[in-house]
């Protein structure tokens, strides 16, 4: 089984467990998973230990228990991590966290994405863009605004797998292709 598929399955299982307890429980799980994933991402030694086939499951579980105690991880998330350790899937915890958060965002009606502009936008313009996207999509956009001078002008929006490229660079590229074809 490919790791991305396994991570999504684990995330769905934890999500199903928490869903019966309400949205606040799911948000608590998300925060706990975020803490654990950050610990794995920030510590190459910890990441190496969790992925090592030489280290026993019992030792990994002991490390998880210690880490969970320090980070105040709730019981269901701790049990989730123990299950991942038992099945030798702990290195996939960050991917499972991303998948869990995507499920939570869908439940809350949130669309996360990035928007690229050639120059920085002021706060009023950012609010206007967010309001327009919320109206068009019916979801609450949570955007990261980035500046990319190479797009020359316009905007490029990425939300999930969708990319809307209304940049001057893209339009010039289309015009160039049209001229080459002689249309």
N, CA, C and O of each residue as an XYZ file, in Angstrom:
732
protein
N       0.850     -1.181      0.000
C       0.000      0.000      0.000
C       0.893      1.240      0.000
O       1.816      1.346      0.807
N       0.615      2.173     -0.905
C       1.403      3.397     -0.959
C       1.172      4.218      0.293
O       0.100      4.169      0.895
N       2.199      4.980      0.680
C       2.127      5.687      1.959
C       1.033      6.750      1.996
O       0.393      6.924      3.033
N       0.803      7.458      0.906
C      -0.231      8.485      0.910
C      -1.613      7.897      1.144
O      -2.445      8.484      1.835
N      -1.841      6.741      0.563
C      -3.130      6.070      0.740
C      -3.285      5.637      2.190
O      -4.344      5.817      2.791
N      -2.232      5.071      2.744
C      -2.283      4.630      4.143
C      -2.510      5.813      5.075
O      -3.306      5.723      6.009
N      -1.822      6.913      4.828
C      -1.976      8.105      5.676
C      -3.415      8.606      5.639
O      -3.970      8.981      6.672
N      -4.024      8.615      4.447
C      -5.417      9.059      4.338
C      -6.364      8.107      5.066
O      -7.343      8.545      5.669
N      -6.079      6.821      5.011
C      -6.939      5.849      5.703
C      -6.848      6.024      7.216
O      -7.860      5.979      7.916
N      -5.639      6.221      7.709
C      -5.483      6.458      9.145
C      -6.197      7.743      9.548
O      -6.867      7.791     10.580
N      -6.052      8.783      8.730
C      -6.691     10.067      9.032
C      -8.211      9.916      9.063
O      -8.868     10.455      9.954
N      -8.769      9.196      8.105
C     -10.220      8.982      8.078
C     -10.694      8.211      9.305
O     -11.768      8.484      9.840
N      -9.890      7.251      9.746
C     -10.269      6.470     10.929
C     -10.322      7.357     12.169
O     -11.283      7.294     12.935
N      -9.296      8.182     12.371
C      -9.282      9.079     13.523
C     -10.394     10.109     13.410
O     -11.031     10.454     14.406
N     -10.626     10.594     12.213
C     -11.683     11.578     11.985
C     -13.049     10.978     12.327
O     -13.875     11.632     12.964
N     -13.280      9.749     11.907
C     -14.551      9.078     12.207
C     -14.744      8.917     13.706
O     -15.852      9.076     14.218
N     -13.672      8.602     14.400
C     -13.728      8.451     15.850
C     -14.117      9.771     16.522
O     -14.967      9.789     17.412
N     -13.498     10.863     16.098
C     -13.757     12.164     16.716
C     -15.037     12.824     16.265
O     -15.601     13.646     16.988
N     -15.504     12.476     15.083
C     -16.690     13.132     14.529
C     -17.916     12.933     15.401
O     -18.756     13.826     15.515
N     -18.018     11.774     16.012
C     -19.146     11.507     16.889
C     -19.135     12.351     18.153
O     -20.157     12.495     18.824
N     -17.980     12.906     18.471
C     -17.847     13.704     19.694
C     -17.969     15.204     19.435
O     -18.011     15.992     20.380
N     -18.027     15.599     18.174
C     -18.250     17.007     17.856
C     -17.047     17.705     17.245
O     -15.926     17.196     17.233
N     -17.340     18.899     16.736
C     -16.330     19.685     16.029
C     -15.183     20.122     16.947
O     -14.028     20.144     16.522
N     -15.489     20.465     18.186
C     -14.421     20.911     19.096
C     -13.449     19.770     19.377
O     -12.251     20.001     19.541
N     -13.950     18.557     19.432
C     -13.075     17.391     19.637
C     -12.161     17.206     18.430
O     -10.969     16.938     18.582
N     -12.724     17.350     17.228
C     -11.935     17.236     16.005
C     -10.853     18.307     15.948
O      -9.725     18.034     15.539
N     -11.196     19.519     16.358
C     -10.200     20.595     16.366
C      -9.095     20.310     17.375
O      -7.936     20.650     17.140
N      -9.450     19.682     18.507
C      -8.443     19.277     19.486
C      -7.516     18.210     18.921
O      -6.306     18.250     19.143
N      -8.084     17.261     18.195
C      -7.274     16.229     17.549
C      -6.319     16.867     16.541
O      -5.147     16.501     16.457
N      -6.843     17.826     15.778
C      -6.024     18.509     14.771
C      -4.844     19.223     15.424
O      -3.717     19.149     14.936
N      -5.111     19.908     16.523
C      -4.042     20.618     17.225
C      -2.997     19.639     17.762
O      -1.797     19.897     17.670
N      -3.450     18.524     18.318
C      -2.530     17.522     18.857
C      -1.686     16.894     17.751
O      -0.478     16.719     17.903
N      -2.335     16.559     16.639
C      -1.590     16.008     15.503
C      -0.577     17.011     14.980
O       0.533     16.642     14.595
N      -0.962     18.283     14.968
C      -0.043     19.332     14.527
C       1.189     19.410     15.414
O       2.303     19.576     14.917
N       1.001     19.293     16.717
C       2.139     19.322     17.643
C       3.074     18.138     17.400
O       4.294     18.296     17.354
N       2.489     16.960     17.246
C       3.307     15.767     17.025
C       4.035     15.828     15.682
O       5.211     15.476     15.594
N       3.345     16.267     14.653
C       3.972     16.378     13.332
C       5.088     17.407     13.346
O       6.137     17.203     12.734
N       4.862     18.514     14.047
C       5.908     19.542     14.148
C       7.130     18.980     14.867
O       8.265     19.255     14.477
N       6.898     18.195     15.912
C       8.019     17.587     16.638
C       8.808     16.662     15.711
O      10.039     16.653     15.737
N       8.096     15.885     14.893
C       8.783     15.000     13.945
C       9.535     15.793     12.879
O      10.666     15.457     12.529
N       8.908     16.836     12.373
C       9.538     17.635     11.320
C      10.747     18.423     11.822
O      11.708     18.632     11.082
N      10.695     18.857     13.074
C      11.767     19.694     13.615
C      12.950     18.887     14.129
O      14.033     19.443     14.314
N      12.777     17.614     14.360
C      13.850     16.802     14.927
C      14.235     15.663     13.975
O      13.535     14.653     13.898
N      15.329     15.825     13.264
C      15.771     14.737     12.382
C      16.051     13.444     13.157
O      15.821     12.348     12.646
N      16.547     13.577     14.389
C      16.837     12.383     15.194
C      15.544     11.630     15.525
O      15.500     10.402     15.448
N      14.503     12.365     15.889
C      13.218     11.746     16.212
C      12.608     11.108     14.967
O      12.073     10.001     15.027
N      12.692     11.809     13.849
C      12.164     11.286     12.589
C      12.903     10.006     12.200
O      12.289      9.042     11.744
N      14.209     10.004     12.379
C      15.024      8.834     12.067
C      14.669      7.665     12.981
O      14.563      6.523     12.532
N      14.487      7.959     14.264
C      14.134      6.928     15.236
C      12.791      6.286     14.880
O      12.658      5.063     14.925
N      11.799      7.106     14.527
C      10.467      6.591     14.221
C      10.443      5.786     12.927
O       9.607      4.896     12.771
N      11.335      6.082     12.011
C      11.377      5.364     10.740
C      12.334      4.190     10.719
O      12.376      3.442      9.742
N      13.103      4.018     11.783
C      14.126      2.976     11.812
C      13.522      1.591     12.019
O      12.743      1.385     12.949
N      13.878      0.643     11.157
C      13.395     -0.722     11.358
C      14.146     -1.448     12.489
O      13.710     -2.502     12.953
N      15.258     -0.881     12.916
C      16.077     -1.482     13.963
C      15.476     -1.231     15.350
O      15.606     -2.064     16.247
N      14.823     -0.088     15.518
C      14.214      0.267     16.797
C      12.903     -0.507     16.944
O      12.082     -0.529     16.027
N      12.718     -1.129     18.079
C      11.513     -1.948     18.296
C      10.273     -1.059     18.449
O      10.363      0.126     18.770
N       9.134     -1.671     18.212
C       7.858     -0.973     18.366
C       7.668     -0.531     19.815
O       7.134      0.549     20.067
N       8.093     -1.341     20.750
C       7.962     -0.994     22.168
C       8.772      0.258     22.497
O       8.314      1.115     23.254
N       9.968      0.363     21.931
C      10.788      1.552     22.180
C      10.162      2.790     21.537
O      10.162      3.869     22.128
N       9.641      2.630     20.349
C       8.979      3.748     19.672
C       7.753      4.190     20.462
O       7.510      5.386     20.627
N       6.986      3.227     20.947
C       5.800      3.543     21.733
C       6.174      4.273     23.014
O       5.475      5.192     23.440
N       7.273      3.864     23.622
C       7.755      4.535     24.835
C       8.111      5.994     24.545
O       7.792      6.887     25.330
N       8.768      6.222     23.422
C       9.128      7.593     23.025
C       7.866      8.407     22.756
O       7.774      9.570     23.150
N       6.900      7.794     22.087
C       5.633      8.484     21.797
C       4.930      8.846     23.095
O       4.425      9.959     23.242
N       4.895      7.911     24.037
C       4.238      8.171     25.324
C       4.890      9.343     26.044
O       4.200     10.203     26.593
N       6.224      9.376     26.042
C       6.953     10.473     26.686
C       6.661     11.793     25.988
O       6.388     12.804     26.635
N       6.722     11.773     24.671
C       6.458     12.980     23.890
C       5.021     13.450     24.094
O       4.772     14.646     24.246
N       4.085     12.520     24.098
C       2.666     12.862     24.292
C       2.438     13.469     25.670
O       1.627     14.383     25.817
N       3.135     12.978     26.666
C       3.008     13.540     28.006
C       3.493     14.975     28.060
O       2.877     15.824     28.705
N       4.593     15.242     27.385
C       5.147     16.607     27.374
C       4.261     17.567     26.577
O       4.118     18.737     26.934
N       3.672     17.059     25.500
C       2.863     17.914     24.627
C       1.380     17.921     25.010
O       0.577     18.604     24.374
N       1.021     17.165     26.041
C      -0.377     17.068     26.506
C      -1.312     16.615     25.385
O      -2.294     17.280     25.055
N      -0.974     15.469     24.816
C      -1.744     14.891     23.717
C      -2.914     14.093     24.301
O      -2.710     13.295     25.215
N      -4.140     14.293     23.789
C      -5.294     13.539     24.320
C      -5.191     12.048     24.010
O      -4.520     11.640     23.061
N      -5.857     11.256     24.815
C      -5.807      9.803     24.716
C      -6.102      9.226     23.345
O      -5.339      8.379     22.883
N      -7.178      9.639     22.661
C      -7.457      9.045     21.342
C      -6.332      9.287     20.325
O      -6.037      8.418     19.505
N      -5.716     10.451     20.382
C      -4.625     10.737     19.445
C      -3.398      9.920     19.831
O      -2.675      9.433     18.962
N      -3.163      9.771     21.118
C      -2.047      8.939     21.574
C      -2.261      7.493     21.129
O      -1.330      6.851     20.643
N      -3.467      6.984     21.289
C      -3.762      5.618     20.839
C      -3.623      5.484     19.329
O      -3.182      4.449     18.829
N      -3.997      6.528     18.609
C      -3.830      6.567     17.159
C      -2.350      6.434     16.796
O      -1.993      5.683     15.889
N      -1.499      7.162     17.504
C      -0.051      7.102     17.245
C       0.520      5.737     17.621
O       1.400      5.214     16.937
N       0.020      5.173     18.698
C       0.468      3.824     19.085
C       0.094      2.807     18.005
O       0.884      1.922     17.676
N      -1.114      2.942     17.459
C      -1.547      2.049     16.384
C      -0.641      2.210     15.167
O      -0.248      1.224     14.544
N      -0.314      3.443     14.833
C       0.588      3.683     13.708
C       1.952      3.056     13.984
O       2.571      2.497     13.078
N       2.419      3.143     15.219
C       3.702      2.533     15.584
C       3.628      1.018     15.442
O       4.543      0.394     14.904
N       2.535      0.427     15.926
C       2.370     -1.028     15.830
C       2.396     -1.503     14.378
O       2.892     -2.589     14.078
N       1.860     -0.681     13.487
C       1.784     -1.039     12.067
C       2.936     -0.464     11.243
O       2.909     -0.491     10.013
N       3.949      0.056     11.941
C       5.152      0.606     11.286
C       4.820      1.731     10.301
O       5.382      1.804      9.208
N       3.900      2.600     10.711
C       3.454      3.708      9.870
C       3.737      5.075     10.489
O       3.234      6.081      9.990
N       4.523      5.141     11.559
C       4.781      6.428     12.215
C       5.424      7.474     11.319
O       5.119      8.658     11.468
N       6.305      7.094     10.391
C       6.859      8.137      9.518
C       5.805      8.860      8.687
O       6.065      9.936      8.148
N       4.628      8.278      8.585
C       3.554      8.881      7.800
C       2.650      9.798      8.622
O       1.634     10.282      8.124
N       3.018     10.035      9.870
C       2.195     10.886     10.726
C       1.994     12.285     10.135
O       0.867     12.779     10.158
N       3.036     12.950      9.604
C       2.784     14.267      8.992
C       1.790     14.211      7.832
O       0.952     15.103      7.696
N       1.872     13.181      6.998
C       0.924     13.055      5.884
C      -0.489     12.771      6.400
O      -1.468     13.266      5.841
N      -0.592     11.977      7.461
C      -1.904     11.705      8.061
C      -2.482     12.982      8.666
O      -3.694     13.196      8.627
N      -1.622     13.827      9.221
C      -2.063     15.103      9.788
C      -2.635     16.001      8.693
O      -3.682     16.620      8.882
N      -1.961     16.074      7.564
C      -2.443     16.879      6.436
C      -3.795     16.346      5.958
O      -4.715     17.123      5.699
N      -3.913     15.033      5.843
C      -5.175     14.436      5.396
C      -6.291     14.685      6.412
O      -7.426     14.966      6.026
N      -5.981     14.585      7.697
C      -6.971     14.845      8.744
C      -7.451     16.292      8.665
O      -8.651     16.558      8.743
N      -6.510     17.229      8.508
C      -6.877     18.643      8.435
C      -7.710     18.951      7.194
O      -8.567     19.834      7.230
N      -7.466     18.233      6.098
C      -8.284     18.424      4.894
C      -9.724     17.977      5.157
O     -10.670     18.625      4.709
N      -9.885     16.870      5.883
C     -11.233     16.410      6.243
C     -11.929     17.422      7.151
O     -13.116     17.706      6.990
N     -11.174     17.959      8.102
C     -11.727     18.945      9.020
C     -12.117     20.226      8.283
O     -13.168     20.806      8.556
N     -11.277     20.664      7.355
C     -11.596     21.854      6.563
C     -12.868     21.655      5.747
O     -13.695     22.560      5.644
N     -13.018     20.473      5.173
C     -14.230     20.184      4.390
C     -15.462     20.237      5.287
O     -16.507     20.745      4.880
N     -15.344     19.720      6.496
C     -16.462     19.743      7.452
C     -16.842     21.184      7.817
O     -18.021     21.514      7.940
N     -15.836     22.022      7.984
C     -16.069     23.404      8.397
C     -16.361     24.331      7.225
O     -16.699     25.495      7.440
N     -16.240     23.850      5.989
C     -16.497     24.693      4.822
C     -15.371     25.673      4.546
O     -15.605     26.797      4.103
N     -14.144     25.236      4.812
C     -12.967     26.086      4.628
C     -12.228     25.645      3.375
O     -12.062     24.450      3.130
N     -11.782     26.617      2.579
C     -10.963     26.351      1.397
C      -9.610     27.028      1.616
O      -9.529     28.255      1.671
N      -8.555     26.235      1.740
C      -7.214     26.786      1.952
C      -6.487     26.898      0.617
O      -6.603     26.031     -0.250
N      -5.750     27.965      0.478
C      -5.015     28.133     -0.766
C      -3.989     29.243     -0.691
O      -3.749     29.846      0.356
N      -3.397     29.484     -1.840
C      -2.388     30.533     -1.970
C      -2.782     31.426     -3.129
O      -3.336     30.970     -4.129
N      -2.488     32.696     -2.977
C      -2.732     33.636     -4.063
C      -1.446     34.404     -4.318
O      -0.831     34.943     -3.398
N      -1.052     34.442     -5.589
C       0.185     35.095     -5.986
C      -0.147     36.360     -6.761
O      -0.992     36.349     -7.656
N       0.514     37.433     -6.415
C       0.380     38.697     -7.128
C       1.771     39.227     -7.433
O       2.750     38.826     -6.803
N       1.855     40.134     -8.406
C       3.156     40.686     -8.783
C       3.667     41.668     -7.727
O       4.873     41.813     -7.533
N       2.738     42.335     -7.052
C       3.108     43.274     -5.982
C       2.275     42.957     -4.749
O       1.239     42.299     -4.839
N       2.729     43.421     -3.620
C       2.016     43.167     -2.357
C       0.675     43.895     -2.362
O       0.570     45.022     -2.847
N      -0.341     43.242     -1.820
C      -1.671     43.842     -1.708
C      -1.839     44.448     -0.322
O      -1.335     43.915      0.667
N      -2.558     45.576     -0.260
C      -2.840     46.155      1.056
C      -3.966     45.358      1.716
O      -4.617     44.539      1.067
N      -4.187     45.596      2.988
C      -5.172     44.827      3.755
C      -6.587     44.949      3.193
O      -7.342     43.976      3.200
N      -6.949     46.133      2.708
C      -8.288     46.338      2.156
C      -8.483     45.484      0.902
O      -9.541     44.881      0.721
N      -7.477     45.432      0.046
C      -7.562     44.640     -1.185
C      -7.608     43.146     -0.865
O      -8.329     42.390     -1.517
N      -6.825     42.716      0.152
C      -6.859     41.314      0.574
C      -8.263     40.937      1.056
O      -8.783     39.881      0.696
N      -8.865     41.793      1.860
C     -10.212     41.539      2.378
C     -11.215     41.476      1.227
O     -12.137     40.662      1.249
N     -11.036     42.331      0.228
C     -11.921     42.340     -0.932
C     -11.811     41.028     -1.718
O     -12.821     40.469     -2.145
N     -10.579     40.544     -1.906
C     -10.351     39.281     -2.619
C     -10.976     38.118     -1.853
O     -11.630     37.260     -2.446
N     -10.775     38.088     -0.531
C     -11.330     37.013      0.299
C     -12.855     37.036      0.247
O     -13.489     35.986      0.146
N     -13.444     38.230      0.316
C     -14.900     38.342      0.270
C     -15.441     37.872     -1.083
O     -16.458     37.180     -1.135
N     -14.777     38.239     -2.165
C     -15.223     37.828     -3.496
C     -15.133     36.311     -3.658
O     -16.035     35.688     -4.217
N     -14.053     35.726     -3.173
C     -13.908     34.271     -3.263
C     -14.936     33.548     -2.399
O     -15.456     32.504     -2.793
N     -15.225     34.094     -1.238
C     -16.223     33.485     -0.349
C     -17.597     33.507     -1.021
O     -18.352     32.537     -0.947
N     -17.906     34.620     -1.672
C     -19.196     34.752     -2.350
C     -19.303     33.781     -3.524
O     -20.345     33.155     -3.719
N     -18.234     33.657     -4.303
C     -18.258     32.790     -5.489
C     -18.259     31.310     -5.129
O     -18.947     30.512     -5.765
N     -17.482     30.944     -4.103
C     -17.314     29.522     -3.793
C     -18.299     29.003     -2.743
O     -18.548     27.800     -2.666
N     -18.849     29.895     -1.950
C     -19.729     29.464     -0.875
C     -18.972     28.836      0.287
O     -19.578     28.238      1.175
N     -17.674     28.969      0.282
C     -16.825     28.441      1.350
C     -15.988     29.574      1.922
O     -15.837     30.624      1.298
N     -15.455     29.358      3.091
C     -14.620     30.370      3.729
C     -13.172     30.196      3.259
O     -12.519     29.219      3.625
N     -12.667     31.135      2.453
C     -11.281     30.993      1.992
C     -10.284     31.413      3.066
O     -10.435     32.447      3.717
N      -9.271     30.587      3.228
C      -8.133     30.920      4.093
C      -6.931     30.946      3.160
O      -6.430     29.905      2.736
N      -6.482     32.151      2.849
C      -5.458     32.317      1.831
C      -4.132     32.794      2.412
O      -4.083     33.558      3.376
N      -3.069     32.317      1.791
C      -1.738     32.836      2.066
C      -1.403     33.707      0.856
O      -1.398     33.229     -0.278
N      -1.129     34.967      1.102
C      -0.809     35.901      0.023
C       0.695     35.911     -0.194
O       1.470     36.098      0.744
N       1.096     35.706     -1.439
C       2.523     35.683     -1.787
C       2.779     36.656     -2.933
O       1.908     36.913     -3.764
N       3.977     37.181     -2.952
C       4.385     38.091     -4.022
C       5.339     37.330     -4.936
O       6.329     36.754     -4.484
N       5.021     37.338     -6.235
C       5.853     36.704     -7.253
C       5.964     37.654     -8.436
O       5.092     37.665     -9.305
N       7.041     38.465     -8.479
C       7.173     39.442     -9.564
C       7.226     38.817    -10.959
O       6.979     39.510    -11.945
N       7.541     37.530    -11.064
C       7.650     36.907    -12.379
C       6.302     36.756    -13.082
O       6.274     36.500    -14.285
N       5.176     36.910    -12.363
C       3.875     36.805    -13.045
C       3.508     38.106    -13.756
O       2.537     38.148    -14.511
N       4.282     39.168    -13.517
C       4.181     40.461    -14.198
C       2.957     41.286    -13.809
O       3.062     42.508    -13.702
N       1.827     40.671    -13.599
C       0.597     41.361    -13.228
C      -0.523     40.349    -13.105
O      -0.351     39.181    -13.454
N      -1.667     40.788    -12.611
C      -2.780     39.868    -12.423
C      -2.580     39.014    -11.183
O      -1.834     39.375    -10.273
N      -3.268     37.863    -11.165
C      -3.184     36.970    -10.009
C      -3.121     35.523    -10.466
O      -3.536     35.173    -11.571
N      -2.586     34.693     -9.574
C      -2.619     33.257     -9.747
C      -3.112     32.685     -8.423
O      -2.536     32.960     -7.371
N      -4.173     31.892     -8.476
C      -4.806     31.344     -7.283
C      -4.687     29.825     -7.299
O      -4.988     29.180     -8.304
N      -4.242     29.258     -6.169
C      -4.166     27.807     -6.016
C      -4.969     27.427     -4.788
O      -4.663     27.848     -3.673
N      -6.004     26.624     -5.006
C      -6.802     26.086     -3.903
C      -6.917     24.588     -4.146
O      -7.556     24.148     -5.101
N      -6.295     23.822     -3.278
C      -6.281     22.371     -3.452
C      -5.607     22.016     -4.758
O      -4.473     22.427     -5.007
N      -6.292     21.257     -5.592
C      -5.756     20.851     -6.889
C      -6.077     21.855     -7.990
O      -5.569     21.738     -9.106
N      -6.914     22.836     -7.682
C      -7.343     23.804     -8.680
C      -6.347     24.964     -8.771
O      -5.907     25.502     -7.755
N      -6.005     25.336     -9.994
C      -5.139     26.495    -10.232
C      -5.846     27.400    -11.225
O      -6.234     26.968    -12.310
N      -6.009     28.665    -10.840
C      -6.574     29.653    -11.746
C      -5.473     30.670    -12.020
O      -5.071     31.428    -11.137
N      -5.000     30.671    -13.251
C      -3.889     31.547    -13.604
C      -4.391     32.689    -14.481
O      -4.543     32.536    -15.693
N      -4.644     33.828    -13.857
C      -5.068     35.025    -14.578
C      -3.946     36.047    -14.549
O      -4.180     37.250    -14.441
N      -2.721     35.543    -14.649
C      -1.566     36.431    -14.606
C      -1.252     36.953    -16.007
O      -1.628     36.352    -17.014
N      -0.572     38.058    -16.042
C      -0.144     38.644    -17.312
C       0.827     37.700    -18.019
O       0.807     37.592    -19.246
N       1.670     37.022    -17.254
C       2.617     36.059    -17.830
C       1.860     34.966    -18.589
O       2.246     34.615    -19.704
N       0.795     34.427    -18.005
C       0.011     33.373    -18.657
C      -0.685     33.905    -19.906
O      -0.720     33.233    -20.937
N      -1.235     35.110    -19.813
C      -1.931     35.688    -20.965
C      -0.962     35.965    -22.111
O      -1.298     35.755    -23.276
N       0.239     36.434    -21.781
C       1.249     36.664    -22.817
C       1.688     35.347    -23.450
O       1.947     35.291    -24.652
N       1.770     34.303    -22.657
C       2.139     32.985    -23.175
C       1.077     32.472    -24.137
O       1.406     31.896    -25.174
N      -0.195     32.677    -23.802
C      -1.295     32.265    -24.685
C      -1.248     33.066    -25.983
O      -1.421     32.517    -27.072
N      -1.013     34.369    -25.853
C      -0.913     35.225    -27.051
C       0.248     34.797    -27.940
O       0.112     34.763    -29.163
N       1.369     34.477    -27.346
C       2.541     34.027    -28.090
C       2.216     32.741    -28.852
O       2.567     32.615    -30.025
N       1.546     31.782    -28.194
C       1.183     30.533    -28.848
C       0.215     30.779    -30.006
O       0.317     30.146    -31.057
N      -0.718     31.701    -29.802
C      -1.689     32.030    -30.846
C      -0.998     32.622    -32.061
O      -1.320     32.286    -33.201
N      -0.056     33.496    -31.808
C       0.679     34.132    -32.937
C       1.502     33.093    -33.674
O       1.560     33.101    -34.904
N       2.141     32.193    -32.926
C       2.936     31.140    -33.572
C       2.064     30.246    -34.471
O       2.500     29.829    -35.544
N       0.841     29.957    -34.030
C      -0.053     29.092    -34.801
C      -0.664     29.833    -35.990
O      -1.183     29.212    -36.917
N      -0.598     31.173    -35.954
C      -1.142     31.972    -37.045
C      -2.646     32.093    -37.014
O      -3.272     32.265    -38.060
N      -3.232     32.007    -35.855
C      -4.691     32.089    -35.756
C      -5.157     33.505    -35.678
O      -6.359     33.756    -35.591
